Amino acid sequence: MARKLRVWVDQQACVGNAMCEAIAPKVFRLNDNRQSEVVDPAADSEEKILEAAENCPVSAIFVEDAETGEQLFP
């Protein structure tokens, strides 16, 4: 069973290049300010979410295990 993730975007850091949305479009979308936001952290695999976070050019995406609080990225 997949672990539950807590995923969030630092709005102060996000530059809206949409790389996360291209990699995991069910999880991320750009809001009206052209900044990424999380719409459903359970909508894609942990691997895809981590890939999106790792490809963020400004490291604005944070991922942690919702049960343990273990930080998975960065």
Secondary structure, DSSP 4 states (H G I P E B T S, - for coil): -PPPEEEEE-TTT-----HHHHH-TTTEEE-TTS-EEES-TTSS-HHHHHHHHHT-TT--EEEEETTT--EEE-
